[in-house]
Amino acid sequence: MIVKFKKKRLIINLILGIVWFLLGLISVFTEENIRWSNYLYLITGALYTAHFLYDYYNQYLKIEDNIITVNKLYSWKNKIKLDEIISIKKFAGDYTLISKANKVVINNTLVDADSLNELLLVLSKLDLPADKTPFNKEEAAA
């Protein structure tokens, strides 16, 4: 299962990449005295475009083989096995999955609404005590 980013986030990164890259091209080709700082526009545009491509192809997180993997371009991938989760906490809309070995934070503001519903359904089906999960077992069964 793939939990997707919101389309708005992806589009904004693509637009920012294009805008920065165009500013870089304009500054490099229109000025007679090219400064090294003009190339920063091109680099910034390339980074935003790379960020868009990474997010578009990898999406926010994947659940495969009973493992949740949160994909992040600028850091290590966070992984946690579903059967090793001992607690789920909800704070400020984010879900924190806790196991004995590590902790994974899922930022709800980045996740597409349909994908978030599927993810919450998977998390609510985990066999956790009522005090270790924000999901009401009676509501999940209905």
N, CA and C atoms as a LAMMPS dump frame, in Angstrom:
ITEM: TIMESTEP
0
ITEM: NUMBER OF ATOMS
426
ITEM: BOX BOUNDS ff ff ff
-5.0000000000000000e+02 5.0000000000000000e+02
-5.0000000000000000e+02 5.0000000000000000e+02
-5.0000000000000000e+02 5.0000000000000000e+02
ITEM: ATOMS id mol type element x y z
1 1 1 N 0.841 -1.176 0
2 1 2 C 0 0 0
3 1 3 C 0.886 1.239 0
4 2 1 N 0.512 2.21 -0.806
5 2 2 C 1.257 3.463 -0.889
6 2 3 C 0.388 4.597 -0.339
7 3 1 N 0.943 5.359 0.579
8 3 2 C 0.278 6.543 1.12
9 3 3 C 0.865 7.74 0.394
10 4 1 N 0.011 8.439 -0.339
11 4 2 C 0.468 9.486 -1.246
12 4 3 C 0.53 10.86 -0.568
13 5 1 N 1.415 11.691 -1.128
14 5 2 C 1.453 13.097 -0.743
15 5 3 C 0.22 13.805 -1.282
16 6 1 N -0.106 14.932 -0.67
17 6 2 C -1.14 15.792 -1.245
18 6 3 C -0.631 16.328 -2.576
19 7 1 N -1.521 16.416 -3.545
20 7 2 C -1.141 16.923 -4.864
21 7 3 C -0.642 18.364 -4.78
22 8 1 N -1.206 19.13 -3.864
23 8 2 C -0.818 20.533 -3.7
24 8 3 C 0.675 20.645 -3.368
25 9 1 N 1.159 19.793 -2.498
26 9 2 C 2.581 19.821 -2.126
27 9 3 C 3.458 19.516 -3.333
28 10 1 N 3.084 18.5 -4.092
29 10 2 C 3.87 18.126 -5.261
30 10 3 C 3.89 19.245 -6.292
31 11 1 N 2.731 19.838 -6.552
32 11 2 C 2.629 20.908 -7.549
33 11 3 C 3.435 22.129 -7.116
34 12 1 N 3.378 22.464 -5.834
35 12 2 C 4.132 23.624 -5.337
36 12 3 C 5.633 23.41 -5.524
37 13 1 N 6.13 22.198 -5.215
38 13 2 C 7.562 21.93 -5.414
39 13 3 C 7.944 22.012 -6.883
40 14 1 N 7.079 21.521 -7.771
41 14 2 C 7.365 21.598 -9.203
42 14 3 C 7.378 23.052 -9.676
43 15 1 N 6.398 23.834 -9.267
44 15 2 C 6.328 25.247 -9.669
45 15 3 C 7.538 26.014 -9.145
46 16 1 N 7.905 25.787 -7.882
47 16 2 C 9.077 26.471 -7.329
48 16 3 C 10.348 26.082 -8.082
49 17 1 N 10.469 24.824 -8.442
50 17 2 C 11.634 24.387 -9.216
51 17 3 C 11.708 25.081 -10.555
52 18 1 N 10.572 25.169 -11.243
53 18 2 C 10.547 25.819 -12.56
54 18 3 C 10.845 27.305 -12.437
55 19 1 N 10.23 27.965 -11.45
56 19 2 C 10.433 29.408 -11.271
57 19 3 C 11.892 29.719 -10.956
58 20 1 N 12.484 28.998 -10.004
59 20 2 C 13.884 29.251 -9.649
60 20 3 C 14.809 28.982 -10.835
61 21 1 N 14.517 27.917 -11.574
62 21 2 C 15.348 27.585 -12.727
63 21 3 C 15.239 28.662 -13.809
64 22 1 N 14.024 29.153 -14.059
65 22 2 C 13.845 30.227 -15.045
66 22 3 C 14.533 31.51 -14.599
67 23 1 N 14.431 31.837 -13.311
68 23 2 C 15.15 33.01 -12.799
69 23 3 C 16.657 32.858 -13.008
70 24 1 N 17.15 31.654 -12.799
71 24 2 C 18.574 31.408 -13.019
72 24 3 C 18.962 31.572 -14.471
73 25 1 N 18.164 31.036 -15.38
74 25 2 C 18.455 31.187 -16.808
75 25 3 C 18.422 32.654 -17.229
76 26 1 N 17.417 33.37 -16.755
77 26 2 C 17.308 34.79 -17.092
78 26 3 C 18.503 35.57 -16.559
79 27 1 N 18.886 35.292 -15.312
80 27 2 C 20.009 36.047 -14.732
81 27 3 C 21.336 35.701 -15.401
82 28 1 N 21.507 34.475 -15.826
83 28 2 C 22.768 34.077 -16.469
84 28 3 C 22.868 34.641 -17.882
85 29 1 N 21.76 34.607 -18.642
86 29 2 C 21.826 35.006 -20.047
87 29 3 C 21.568 36.493 -20.305
88 30 1 N 21.044 37.235 -19.338
89 30 2 C 20.758 38.645 -19.592
90 30 3 C 21.797 39.595 -19
91 31 1 N 22.542 39.148 -18.026
92 31 2 C 23.527 40.038 -17.414
93 31 3 C 24.886 39.87 -18.093
94 32 1 N 25.579 40.991 -18.244
95 32 2 C 26.912 40.938 -18.848
96 32 3 C 27.943 40.421 -17.857
97 33 1 N 27.848 40.894 -16.638
98 33 2 C 28.774 40.454 -15.595
99 33 3 C 28.094 39.358 -14.781
100 34 1 N 28.407 38.139 -15.122
101 34 2 C 27.772 37.022 -14.417
102 34 3 C 28.517 36.789 -13.102
103 35 1 N 27.748 36.796 -12.022
104 35 2 C 28.299 36.533 -10.701
105 35 3 C 28.03 35.084 -10.332
106 36 1 N 28.794 34.551 -9.422
107 36 2 C 28.605 33.169 -8.998
108 36 3 C 27.245 32.983 -8.351
109 37 1 N 26.722 34.049 -7.735
110 37 2 C 25.424 33.935 -7.054
111 37 3 C 24.276 33.723 -8.05
112 38 1 N 24.461 34.094 -9.312
113 38 2 C 23.426 33.841 -10.317
114 38 3 C 23.207 32.344 -10.518
115 39 1 N 24.246 31.563 -10.312
116 39 2 C 24.121 30.115 -10.471
117 39 3 C 23.348 29.475 -9.315
118 40 1 N 23.227 30.189 -8.196
119 40 2 C 22.448 29.666 -7.078
120 40 3 C 20.979 29.49 -7.463
121 41 1 N 20.468 30.366 -8.332
122 41 2 C 19.093 30.198 -8.814
123 41 3 C 18.942 28.869 -9.548
124 42 1 N 19.895 28.571 -10.406
125 42 2 C 19.85 27.312 -11.154
126 42 3 C 19.945 26.104 -10.221
127 43 1 N 20.821 26.196 -9.24
128 43 2 C 20.984 25.095 -8.292
129 43 3 C 19.717 24.903 -7.466
130 44 1 N 19.132 26.013 -7.008
131 44 2 C 17.891 25.932 -6.226
132 44 3 C 16.772 25.334 -7.061
133 45 1 N 16.661 25.748 -8.305
134 45 2 C 15.643 25.187 -9.191
135 45 3 C 15.839 23.701 -9.411
136 46 1 N 17.089 23.288 -9.582
137 46 2 C 17.377 21.863 -9.777
138 46 3 C 17.041 21.065 -8.521
139 47 1 N 17.336 21.626 -7.349
140 47 2 C 17.021 20.927 -6.101
141 47 3 C 15.51 20.782 -5.891
142 48 1 N 14.757 21.847 -6.149
143 48 2 C 13.299 21.758 -6.013
144 48 3 C 12.716 20.759 -7.009
145 49 1 N 13.236 20.74 -8.215
146 49 2 C 12.751 19.796 -9.216
147 49 3 C 13.105 18.364 -8.819
148 50 1 N 14.295 18.157 -8.3
149 50 2 C 14.694 16.831 -7.823
150 50 3 C 13.819 16.39 -6.659
151 51 1 N 13.502 17.337 -5.776
152 51 2 C 12.627 17.041 -4.641
153 51 3 C 11.243 16.626 -5.131
154 52 1 N 10.723 17.342 -6.119
155 52 2 C 9.431 16.98 -6.705
156 52 3 C 9.474 15.567 -7.288
157 53 1 N 10.504 15.273 -8.082
158 53 2 C 10.607 13.961 -8.724
159 53 3 C 10.727 12.839 -7.698
160 54 1 N 11.52 13.062 -6.662
161 54 2 C 11.66 12.049 -5.604
162 54 3 C 10.319 11.797 -4.919
163 55 1 N 9.64 12.885 -4.534
164 55 2 C 8.346 12.745 -3.862
165 55 3 C 7.301 12.124 -4.783
166 56 1 N 7.321 12.463 -6.045
167 56 2 C 6.33 11.95 -6.992
168 56 3 C 6.484 10.44 -7.188
169 57 1 N 7.712 9.971 -7.305
170 57 2 C 7.931 8.556 -7.563
171 57 3 C 7.945 7.694 -6.303
172 58 1 N 8.318 8.259 -5.165
173 58 2 C 8.397 7.465 -3.931
174 58 3 C 7.21 7.67 -3.003
175 59 1 N 6.534 8.797 -3.118
176 59 2 C 5.389 9.154 -2.276
177 59 3 C 5.805 9.21 -0.806
178 60 1 N 4.818 9.44 0.094
179 60 2 C 5.133 9.717 1.494
180 60 3 C 5.571 8.469 2.255
181 61 1 N 4.742 7.432 2.197
182 61 2 C 5.15 6.21 2.864
183 61 3 C 4.573 4.997 2.17
184 62 1 N 5.204 3.863 2.442
185 62 2 C 4.777 2.601 1.848
186 62 3 C 4.627 1.568 2.949
187 63 1 N 3.631 0.715 2.781
188 63 2 C 3.465 -0.428 3.67
189 63 3 C 3.621 -1.673 2.802
190 64 1 N 4.741 -2.349 2.99
191 64 2 C 5.043 -3.557 2.233
192 64 3 C 5.639 -4.592 3.173
193 65 1 N 5.215 -5.82 3.026
194 65 2 C 5.749 -6.925 3.819
195 65 3 C 5.691 -6.627 5.314
196 66 1 N 4.582 -6.035 5.761
197 66 2 C 4.347 -5.741 7.176
198 66 3 C 5.321 -4.694 7.738
199 67 1 N 5.897 -3.858 6.863
200 67 2 C 6.828 -2.808 7.28
201 67 3 C 6.341 -1.465 6.74
202 68 1 N 6.279 -0.468 7.619
203 68 2 C 5.956 0.905 7.202
204 68 3 C 7.277 1.63 6.989
205 69 1 N 7.44 2.214 5.793
206 69 2 C 8.645 2.968 5.452
207 69 3 C 8.246 4.383 5.078
208 70 1 N 8.757 5.366 5.823
209 70 2 C 8.516 6.771 5.519
210 70 3 C 9.679 7.247 4.652
211 71 1 N 9.361 7.724 3.439
212 71 2 C 10.381 8.179 2.491
213 71 3 C 10.666 9.659 2.701
214 72 1 N 11.925 9.988 2.918
215 72 2 C 12.357 11.373 3.061
216 72 3 C 13.597 11.575 2.21
217 73 1 N 13.592 12.631 1.428
218 73 2 C 14.718 12.89 0.534
219 73 3 C 15.979 13.275 1.29
220 74 1 N 15.852 14.101 2.313
221 74 2 C 17.027 14.657 2.968
222 74 3 C 17.391 13.964 4.275
223 75 1 N 16.901 12.755 4.475
224 75 2 C 17.279 12.026 5.681
225 75 3 C 17.165 10.531 5.432
226 76 1 N 17.509 9.765 6.431
227 76 2 C 17.396 8.325 6.313
228 76 3 C 15.932 7.929 6.301
229 77 1 N 15.647 6.821 5.656
230 77 2 C 14.287 6.307 5.656
231 77 3 C 13.97 5.735 7.031
232 78 1 N 12.81 6.091 7.52
233 78 2 C 12.358 5.554 8.791
234 78 3 C 11.521 4.321 8.527
235 79 1 N 11.843 3.224 9.196
236 79 2 C 11.114 1.976 9.027
237 79 3 C 10.658 1.467 10.377
238 80 1 N 9.496 0.837 10.356
239 80 2 C 8.996 0.197 11.563
240 80 3 C 8.109 -0.967 11.141
241 81 1 N 8.257 -2.093 11.815
242 81 2 C 7.428 -3.252 11.516
243 81 3 C 6.084 -3.094 12.221
244 82 1 N 5.029 -3.438 11.514
245 82 2 C 3.678 -3.299 12.084
246 82 3 C 3.498 -4.157 13.334
247 83 1 N 4.057 -5.351 13.333
248 83 2 C 3.871 -6.227 14.485
249 83 3 C 4.751 -5.857 15.672
250 84 1 N 5.689 -4.929 15.492
251 84 2 C 6.535 -4.474 16.596
252 84 3 C 6.028 -3.182 17.233
253 85 1 N 4.976 -2.599 16.686
254 85 2 C 4.43 -1.358 17.241
255 85 3 C 3.789 -1.658 18.592
256 86 1 N 4.239 -0.934 19.615
257 86 2 C 3.68 -1.139 20.954
258 86 3 C 2.759 -0.001 21.375
259 87 1 N 2.839 1.131 20.646
260 87 2 C 2.009 2.264 21.009
261 87 3 C 1.858 3.211 19.816
262 88 1 N 0.683 3.836 19.725
263 88 2 C 0.425 4.871 18.734
264 88 3 C -0.078 6.092 19.482
265 89 1 N 0.576 7.203 19.279
266 89 2 C 0.165 8.453 19.929
267 89 3 C -0.24 9.464 18.877
268 90 1 N -1.251 10.236 19.181
269 90 2 C -1.689 11.311 18.296
270 90 3 C -1.462 12.63 19.016
271 91 1 N -0.705 13.508 18.363
272 91 2 C -0.446 14.828 18.932
273 91 3 C -0.428 15.837 17.803
274 92 1 N -1.242 16.857 17.917
275 92 2 C -1.332 17.947 16.942
276 92 3 C -1.596 17.407 15.531
277 93 1 N -2.387 16.341 15.444
278 93 2 C -2.744 15.781 14.152
279 93 3 C -1.75 14.78 13.597
280 94 1 N -0.571 14.69 14.191
281 94 2 C 0.439 13.734 13.74
282 94 3 C 0.317 12.441 14.539
283 95 1 N 0.625 11.341 13.874
284 95 2 C 0.624 10.044 14.543
285 95 3 C 2.063 9.602 14.742
286 96 1 N 2.375 9.181 15.964
287 96 2 C 3.693 8.679 16.294
288 96 3 C 3.574 7.188 16.572
289 97 1 N 4.26 6.399 15.771
290 97 2 C 4.273 4.949 15.932
291 97 3 C 5.531 4.589 16.714
292 98 1 N 5.351 3.89 17.82
293 98 2 C 6.473 3.613 18.716
294 98 3 C 6.664 2.105 18.84
295 99 1 N 7.908 1.673 18.655
296 99 2 C 8.284 0.293 18.934
297 99 3 C 9.427 0.341 19.95
298 100 1 N 9.911 -0.812 20.344
299 100 2 C 11.027 -0.833 21.301
300 100 3 C 12.299 -0.267 20.677
301 101 1 N 12.46 -0.469 19.369
302 101 2 C 13.701 -0.062 18.702
303 101 3 C 13.687 1.374 18.199
304 102 1 N 12.544 1.84 17.674
305 102 2 C 12.535 3.192 17.098
306 102 3 C 11.15 3.803 17.132
307 103 1 N 11.077 4.995 16.571
308 103 2 C 9.849 5.776 16.572
309 103 3 C 9.705 6.418 15.197
310 104 1 N 8.48 6.391 14.635
311 104 2 C 8.196 6.982 13.334
312 104 3 C 7.042 7.962 13.487
313 105 1 N 7.23 9.173 12.971
314 105 2 C 6.186 10.194 13.024
315 105 3 C 5.567 10.334 11.636
316 106 1 N 4.241 10.283 11.581
317 106 2 C 3.506 10.449 10.331
318 106 3 C 2.821 11.801 10.378
319 107 1 N 3.226 12.704 9.495
320 107 2 C 2.706 14.065 9.438
321 107 3 C 1.438 14.086 8.578
322 108 1 N 0.292 14.296 9.208
323 108 2 C -0.991 14.254 8.496
324 108 3 C -1.16 15.379 7.497
325 109 1 N -0.483 16.491 7.684
326 109 2 C -0.665 17.613 6.77
327 109 3 C -0.048 17.343 5.401
328 110 1 N 0.798 16.328 5.299
329 110 2 C 1.443 16.002 4.027
330 110 3 C 0.705 14.923 3.245
331 111 1 N -0.245 14.244 3.898
332 111 2 C -0.863 13.046 3.324
333 111 3 C -2.184 13.378 2.643
334 112 1 N -2.395 12.77 1.469
335 112 2 C -3.661 12.861 0.742
336 112 3 C -4.783 12.276 1.605
337 113 1 N -5.972 12.858 1.538
338 113 2 C -7.083 12.465 2.415
339 113 3 C -7.482 10.998 2.222
340 114 1 N -7.584 10.543 0.991
341 114 2 C -7.955 9.152 0.736
342 114 3 C -6.899 8.185 1.267
343 115 1 N -5.663 8.511 1.053
344 115 2 C -4.573 7.662 1.548
345 115 3 C -4.536 7.662 3.07
346 116 1 N -4.838 8.812 3.675
347 116 2 C -4.843 8.891 5.128
348 116 3 C -5.918 7.981 5.711
349 117 1 N -7.086 7.95 5.087
350 117 2 C -8.149 7.066 5.569
351 117 3 C -7.733 5.606 5.503
352 118 1 N -7.074 5.209 4.421
353 118 2 C -6.589 3.829 4.293
354 118 3 C -5.535 3.518 5.351
355 119 1 N -4.636 4.475 5.588
356 119 2 C -3.591 4.277 6.591
357 119 3 C -4.205 4.136 7.981
358 120 1 N -5.151 4.999 8.308
359 120 2 C -5.774 4.934 9.625
360 120 3 C -6.536 3.633 9.813
361 121 1 N -7.108 3.109 8.739
362 121 2 C -7.795 1.822 8.814
363 121 3 C -6.799 0.71 9.144
364 122 1 N -5.63 0.737 8.504
365 122 2 C -4.595 -0.262 8.791
366 122 3 C -4.12 -0.136 10.23
367 123 1 N -3.874 1.09 10.68
368 123 2 C -3.386 1.296 12.044
369 123 3 C -4.433 0.929 13.092
370 124 1 N -5.696 1.177 12.786
371 124 2 C -6.747 0.86 13.754
372 124 3 C -6.95 -0.642 13.911
373 125 1 N -6.522 -1.431 12.931
374 125 2 C -6.669 -2.883 12.999
375 125 3 C -5.545 -3.558 13.786
376 126 1 N -4.535 -2.788 14.187
377 126 2 C -3.452 -3.374 14.972
378 126 3 C -3.977 -3.798 16.334
379 127 1 N -3.461 -4.886 16.84
380 127 2 C -3.901 -5.426 18.125
381 127 3 C -3.128 -4.744 19.256
382 128 1 N -3.63 -3.584 19.654
383 128 2 C -2.996 -2.812 20.724
384 128 3 C -4.008 -2.58 21.843
385 129 1 N -3.527 -2.464 23.085
386 129 2 C -4.436 -2.135 24.18
387 129 3 C -5.074 -0.765 23.958
388 130 1 N -6.257 -0.565 24.511
389 130 2 C -7.013 0.679 24.296
390 130 3 C -6.249 1.915 24.765
391 131 1 N -5.426 1.787 25.806
392 131 2 C -4.672 2.945 26.3
393 131 3 C -3.408 3.224 25.49
394 132 1 N -3.074 2.366 24.535
395 132 2 C -1.879 2.534 23.714
396 132 3 C -2.198 2.96 22.282
397 133 1 N -3.446 3.289 22.009
398 133 2 C -3.844 3.697 20.662
399 133 3 C -4.905 4.794 20.727
400 134 1 N -4.903 5.726 19.789
401 134 2 C -5.919 6.781 19.781
402 134 3 C -7.23 6.325 19.11
403 135 1 N -7.262 5.107 18.59
404 135 2 C -8.433 4.618 17.881
405 135 3 C -9.371 3.911 18.846
406 136 1 N -10.621 4.262 18.745
407 136 2 C -11.643 3.619 19.573
408 136 3 C -12.017 2.302 18.918
409 137 1 N -11.854 1.19 19.611
410 137 2 C -12.096 -0.127 19.011
411 137 3 C -13.565 -0.321 18.601
412 138 1 N -14.48 0.281 19.34
413 138 2 C -15.898 0.14 18.991
414 138 3 C -16.214 0.861 17.673
415 139 1 N -15.609 2.032 17.472
416 139 2 C -15.836 2.788 16.246
417 139 3 C -15.218 2.086 15.043
418 140 1 N -14.07 1.459 15.246
419 140 2 C -13.388 0.78 14.141
420 140 3 C -14.154 -0.457 13.702
421 141 1 N -14.831 -1.122 14.633
422 141 2 C -15.59 -2.328 14.295
423 141 3 C -16.864 -1.987 13.536
424 142 1 N -17.398 -0.809 13.744
425 142 2 C -18.666 -0.425 13.098
426 142 3 C -18.504 -0.078 11.644
